[in-house]
């Protein structure tokens, strides 16, 4: 039997655990009626209950700010629906598809771009729906990569995940299976030796992108989970969302990126937050994000540099929005400190 303690799922749980105060309960209950709530033990244990601005709590504990929608926010901020030919499948780019076998997670991030959909256990793909999605991929040789996302694919048992990977591996023209997961930091005990073995023996190259936003999420338990994956030969990438009040300072991002490479995780994307409903309190300006990225360029080596990206609303795709260093008209390049240098 698992030693994991119960997940916090409602206002009463949050009150009992000291994560919210009684005066907040009414608003939190209203939020919970709209957006799913769940905090794992691993996450709850990281939260400093004496710090009202705790960056871990800000990511996971519901707040009244989520009840405020702005005119630019969208239920489907990156346009998944427009590129979904079948349930559970998104085909936005010619060479890759997203496959969402389930929409449940061990925790529910308060800034999630799929927050209007995640948490629905009934949305798990049926065998017939999964078969249709795999047939779609098999019939299109231009598709070289399948990205398992959700929800969190590592909520599947090791045996179910192994079976799904085996079915994907049987599609000859696929090169890569990528998995996007919060589990190694939010519920690291799920990363068992059996799960790591399932990923390492999939029959195709499996890459795992770990979602982590703050250096304190790289706990000893998370480090052990990441080590099990790295030791099994799984290439690890990171995805981070740039969030006001969580990681919007250069020194915090620097500590996070250094922590990731110490754990053999290659920083991959720093996402500008999407226009999901009720998330305006998390969003910085792109100009502020570019300034932070310029600061990182002067502080960190190349292997620790994420690419700052924006998912264009409506489904037009993901593009880099990092700072520019080359001035074509002047024929000069700017160094990390902002000083221009002639080149041609």
C-alpha positions as CSV (number, residue, x, y, z in Angstrom):
1,X,0.0,0.0,0.0
2,X,1.3,3.5,-0.8
3,X,2.6,5.6,2.0
4,X,1.3,8.8,0.4
5,X,-1.1,10.8,2.5
6,X,-4.4,12.1,1.3
7,X,-4.7,14.9,-1.3
8,X,-6.2,18.2,-0.2
9,X,-9.3,18.7,-2.5
10,X,-11.7,21.2,-1.0
11,X,-12.1,24.3,1.3
12,X,-12.3,22.2,4.4
13,X,-9.1,20.4,3.7
14,X,-7.3,23.7,3.0
15,X,-8.6,25.2,6.3
16,X,-7.7,22.2,8.3
17,X,-4.1,22.2,6.9
18,X,-3.7,25.9,7.6
19,X,-3.3,26.9,3.9
20,X,-6.2,29.3,4.0
21,X,-7.7,31.5,6.8
22,X,-11.4,31.3,7.7
23,X,-12.1,34.7,6.2
24,X,-10.9,33.3,2.8
25,X,-13.1,30.2,2.9
26,X,-16.1,31.7,1.1
27,X,-14.2,33.0,-1.8
28,X,-12.1,29.8,-2.1
29,X,-15.3,27.7,-2.1
30,X,-16.6,29.8,-5.0
31,X,-13.3,29.3,-6.9
32,X,-13.6,25.5,-6.2
33,X,-17.0,25.4,-7.8
34,X,-15.5,26.7,-11.1
35,X,-11.9,25.2,-11.1
36,X,-10.7,21.9,-9.7
37,X,-8.6,22.0,-6.5
38,X,-6.0,19.4,-5.5
39,X,-2.7,19.7,-3.6
40,X,-0.6,16.7,-3.0
41,X,1.2,16.1,0.2
42,X,4.5,16.7,-1.4
43,X,3.4,20.2,-2.5
44,X,1.6,21.0,0.8
45,X,4.8,20.2,2.7
46,X,6.8,22.7,0.8
47,X,4.5,25.7,1.7
48,X,5.5,28.1,4.4
49,X,2.2,28.8,6.1
50,X,3.7,31.9,7.8
51,X,4.4,33.6,4.5
52,X,1.3,35.1,2.9
53,X,3.3,35.6,-0.3
54,X,4.7,32.0,-0.4
55,X,5.6,31.3,-4.0
56,X,4.6,27.6,-3.8
57,X,1.2,28.4,-2.2
58,X,0.6,31.0,-4.9
59,X,0.9,28.3,-7.6
60,X,-1.5,25.8,-6.0
61,X,-3.8,27.3,-3.3
62,X,-7.0,28.9,-4.7
63,X,-7.5,32.6,-4.2
64,X,-10.2,35.2,-4.8
65,X,-8.2,36.7,-7.6
66,X,-9.3,33.7,-9.8
67,X,-12.8,35.1,-9.7
68,X,-11.7,38.1,-11.8
69,X,-11.9,37.5,-15.6
70,X,-10.5,40.1,-18.0
71,X,-11.7,40.9,-21.5
72,X,-8.7,39.3,-23.2
73,X,-8.9,35.9,-21.5
74,X,-10.2,32.8,-23.2
75,X,-11.6,29.4,-22.3
76,X,-9.3,27.9,-24.9
77,X,-6.3,30.3,-24.9
78,X,-4.0,28.5,-27.2
79,X,-6.7,27.2,-29.6
80,X,-6.6,23.5,-29.0
81,X,-10.2,23.0,-30.1
82,X,-9.6,24.3,-33.6
83,X,-6.8,21.8,-34.2
84,X,-8.5,18.8,-32.6
85,X,-9.7,16.3,-35.3
86,X,-10.5,13.7,-32.7
87,X,-11.2,13.6,-29.0
88,X,-7.9,13.7,-27.1
89,X,-5.8,14.6,-30.1
90,X,-4.4,18.0,-31.2
91,X,-2.6,18.4,-34.5
92,X,-1.3,21.9,-34.8
93,X,2.1,21.3,-36.3
94,X,2.7,19.0,-39.3
95,X,5.3,16.8,-37.7
96,X,3.8,16.3,-34.2
97,X,0.6,15.8,-32.3
98,X,-0.6,16.1,-28.7
99,X,-2.3,13.1,-27.2
100,X,-4.2,13.6,-23.9
101,X,-5.2,10.2,-22.6
102,X,-6.6,11.7,-19.4
103,X,-7.3,15.1,-17.9
104,X,-6.5,14.5,-14.3
105,X,-3.5,15.6,-12.3
106,X,-2.0,15.1,-8.9
107,X,-2.3,18.9,-8.4
108,X,-4.1,21.7,-10.1
109,X,-2.0,24.7,-10.9
110,X,-4.0,28.0,-10.5
111,X,-2.6,29.4,-13.7
112,X,-3.2,26.3,-15.9
113,X,-4.1,27.1,-19.5
114,X,-6.5,24.1,-19.5
115,X,-8.0,25.0,-16.1
116,X,-11.5,25.0,-17.5
117,X,-11.1,21.3,-18.6
118,X,-8.7,19.5,-16.3
119,X,-10.0,17.6,-13.3
120,X,-12.7,15.7,-15.3
121,X,-12.2,12.0,-14.7
122,X,-14.9,11.3,-17.2
123,X,-12.7,12.9,-19.9
124,X,-10.3,9.9,-19.8
125,X,-10.1,8.5,-23.3
126,X,-11.9,5.2,-23.9
127,X,-10.3,2.3,-25.6
128,X,-12.2,3.1,-28.8
129,X,-11.2,6.8,-28.7
130,X,-7.6,5.9,-28.1
131,X,-7.6,3.4,-30.9
132,X,-9.0,6.1,-33.3
133,X,-6.3,8.5,-32.2
134,X,-3.5,6.0,-32.8
135,X,-5.0,5.1,-36.2
136,X,-4.9,8.8,-37.1
137,X,-1.2,9.0,-36.2
138,X,-0.4,5.7,-38.0
139,X,-2.1,6.9,-41.2
140,X,0.1,10.1,-41.4
141,X,3.8,9.4,-42.0
142,X,4.6,13.2,-41.6
143,X,3.9,12.8,-37.9
144,X,7.3,12.1,-36.3
145,X,6.6,12.9,-32.6
146,X,3.7,12.2,-30.2
147,X,3.5,14.4,-27.1
148,X,1.6,12.8,-24.2
149,X,0.1,15.6,-22.1
150,X,-3.2,16.2,-20.4
151,X,-3.8,16.2,-17.4
152,X,-0.7,14.4,-16.5
153,X,0.3,11.2,-18.3
154,X,2.3,10.0,-15.3
155,X,-1.0,9.6,-13.4
156,X,-1.3,6.4,-15.5
157,X,0.0,3.3,-13.8
158,X,3.3,1.9,-15.0
159,X,1.5,-1.0,-16.6
160,X,-1.0,1.2,-18.5
161,X,1.8,3.6,-19.5
162,X,3.9,0.8,-20.7
163,X,1.1,-0.6,-22.8
164,X,0.4,2.9,-24.4
165,X,4.1,3.4,-25.2
166,X,4.2,0.0,-26.8
167,X,1.3,0.8,-29.1
168,X,3.0,4.1,-30.1
169,X,6.4,2.3,-30.6
170,X,4.7,0.0,-33.1
171,X,4.1,3.0,-35.4
172,X,7.1,2.8,-37.6
173,X,7.4,6.5,-38.7
174,X,7.4,7.9,-35.2
175,X,10.8,9.0,-34.0
176,X,10.1,10.4,-30.5
177,X,7.6,10.1,-27.7
178,X,7.6,13.2,-25.5
179,X,5.9,13.3,-22.1
180,X,4.9,16.5,-20.3
181,X,4.5,16.0,-16.6
182,X,4.4,17.8,-13.2
183,X,4.5,14.5,-11.3
184,X,8.3,14.4,-10.6
185,X,8.0,17.6,-8.5
186,X,4.3,17.5,-7.4
187,X,3.9,13.8,-6.5
188,X,7.4,12.3,-6.8
189,X,6.6,9.0,-5.1
190,X,4.7,8.1,-8.3
191,X,8.0,8.0,-10.1
192,X,8.8,4.4,-9.2
193,X,11.5,2.1,-10.5
194,X,8.8,0.3,-12.5
195,X,7.6,3.6,-14.1
196,X,11.2,4.6,-15.0
197,X,11.7,1.2,-16.5
198,X,8.5,1.5,-18.6
199,X,9.8,4.7,-20.0
200,X,13.3,3.4,-20.7
201,X,12.1,0.3,-22.5
202,X,9.5,1.9,-24.6
203,X,11.0,0.9,-28.0
204,X,11.3,4.6,-29.1
205,X,13.2,7.6,-27.9
206,X,11.3,8.9,-24.9
207,X,11.9,12.5,-23.7
208,X,10.3,13.8,-20.5
209,X,9.6,17.5,-20.0
210,X,9.2,18.3,-16.3
211,X,7.1,21.3,-15.3
212,X,8.8,23.2,-12.5
213,X,8.5,26.9,-11.6
214,X,10.4,27.6,-8.4
215,X,13.7,26.3,-7.0
216,X,12.0,25.1,-3.8
217,X,10.0,22.6,-5.9
218,X,13.3,20.8,-6.4
219,X,13.0,19.1,-3.0
220,X,14.9,16.0,-1.9
221,X,12.0,13.8,-3.0
222,X,11.8,15.5,-6.4
223,X,15.6,15.1,-6.8
224,X,15.3,11.4,-6.1
225,X,12.5,11.1,-8.6
226,X,14.5,12.9,-11.3
227,X,17.5,10.8,-10.5
228,X,15.5,7.6,-11.0
229,X,14.5,8.9,-14.5
230,X,17.9,10.2,-15.4
231,X,19.6,7.0,-14.3
232,X,17.2,5.0,-16.4
233,X,18.5,6.9,-19.4
234,X,15.5,9.2,-19.9
235,X,16.5,12.6,-21.4
236,X,15.0,15.3,-19.2
237,X,13.9,18.8,-20.2
238,X,12.1,21.5,-18.2
239,X,9.2,23.7,-18.8
240,X,8.6,26.8,-16.6
241,X,5.9,29.3,-16.6
242,X,6.9,32.9,-15.9
243,X,4.6,33.9,-13.0
244,X,4.3,37.2,-11.1
245,X,5.0,36.6,-7.4
246,X,6.6,33.2,-8.1
247,X,9.6,33.5,-10.3
248,X,9.6,37.0,-11.7
249,X,13.0,37.9,-10.3
250,X,16.3,37.1,-12.1
251,X,17.9,35.6,-9.0
252,X,15.0,33.2,-8.5
253,X,15.1,32.1,-12.2
254,X,18.9,31.7,-11.9
255,X,18.6,29.5,-8.9
256,X,15.9,27.4,-10.6
257,X,17.9,26.9,-13.8
258,X,21.1,26.0,-11.8
259,X,19.1,23.6,-9.8
260,X,17.7,21.9,-12.9
261,X,21.0,21.3,-14.5
262,X,22.4,19.9,-11.2
263,X,19.5,17.4,-11.5
264,X,20.4,16.6,-15.1
265,X,17.4,18.5,-16.4
266,X,18.0,20.7,-19.5
267,X,16.1,24.0,-19.3
268,X,13.9,24.1,-22.3
269,X,11.0,26.6,-22.3
270,X,10.2,29.6,-20.2
271,X,6.5,30.2,-21.1
272,X,4.9,33.6,-21.0
273,X,1.6,32.8,-19.2
274,X,-1.4,32.2,-21.4
275,X,-4.7,34.1,-21.4
276,X,-6.6,31.6,-19.3
277,X,-9.6,32.9,-17.4
278,X,-9.0,34.2,-13.9
279,X,-5.2,34.3,-14.2
280,X,-4.4,38.0,-14.8
281,X,-2.8,38.2,-11.4
282,X,0.0,35.9,-12.6
283,X,0.8,37.8,-15.8
284,X,3.8,40.1,-16.4
285,X,4.3,42.1,-19.5
286,X,6.4,40.6,-22.3
287,X,8.8,43.5,-21.8
288,X,9.4,42.5,-18.2
289,X,10.0,38.9,-19.4
290,X,12.5,40.0,-22.0
291,X,14.4,42.0,-19.3
292,X,14.6,38.9,-17.1
293,X,15.9,36.8,-20.0
294,X,18.6,39.4,-20.7
295,X,19.7,39.2,-17.1
296,X,19.9,35.4,-17.3
297,X,22.1,35.6,-20.4
298,X,24.7,37.4,-18.4
299,X,24.4,35.0,-15.4
300,X,24.1,31.5,-16.8
301,X,25.9,29.3,-19.2
302,X,24.2,28.2,-22.4
303,X,23.1,24.8,-21.1
304,X,21.1,26.6,-18.4
305,X,19.3,29.1,-20.7
306,X,15.6,28.4,-21.5
307,X,13.9,29.8,-24.5
308,X,11.3,32.5,-23.6
309,X,8.2,31.7,-25.7
310,X,4.7,32.8,-26.2
311,X,1.8,30.6,-27.4
312,X,0.0,32.9,-29.8
313,X,-3.7,33.1,-28.7
314,X,-6.1,31.2,-31.0
315,X,-3.7,28.5,-32.1
316,X,-1.2,30.2,-34.4
317,X,1.7,28.4,-32.6
318,X,4.5,29.0,-30.2
319,X,7.2,31.5,-30.9
320,X,10.3,32.8,-29.1
321,X,9.9,36.3,-27.7
322,X,13.3,36.7,-26.0
323,X,15.5,39.8,-26.2
324,X,17.2,40.8,-29.4
325,X,21.0,41.3,-29.5
326,X,21.7,42.1,-33.1
327,X,21.0,45.5,-34.7
328,X,20.9,45.0,-38.4
329,X,20.8,48.7,-39.3
330,X,23.8,49.6,-37.0
331,X,25.7,46.5,-37.8
332,X,26.3,46.0,-34.1
333,X,25.6,43.4,-31.4
334,X,24.7,44.1,-27.8
335,X,26.4,42.2,-25.0
336,X,24.5,40.8,-21.9
337,X,25.3,44.1,-20.0
338,X,23.5,46.1,-22.8
339,X,26.7,47.6,-24.3
340,X,26.7,47.7,-28.2
341,X,29.7,46.5,-30.2
342,X,30.4,47.0,-33.9
343,X,30.6,43.8,-35.8
344,X,30.4,44.8,-39.5
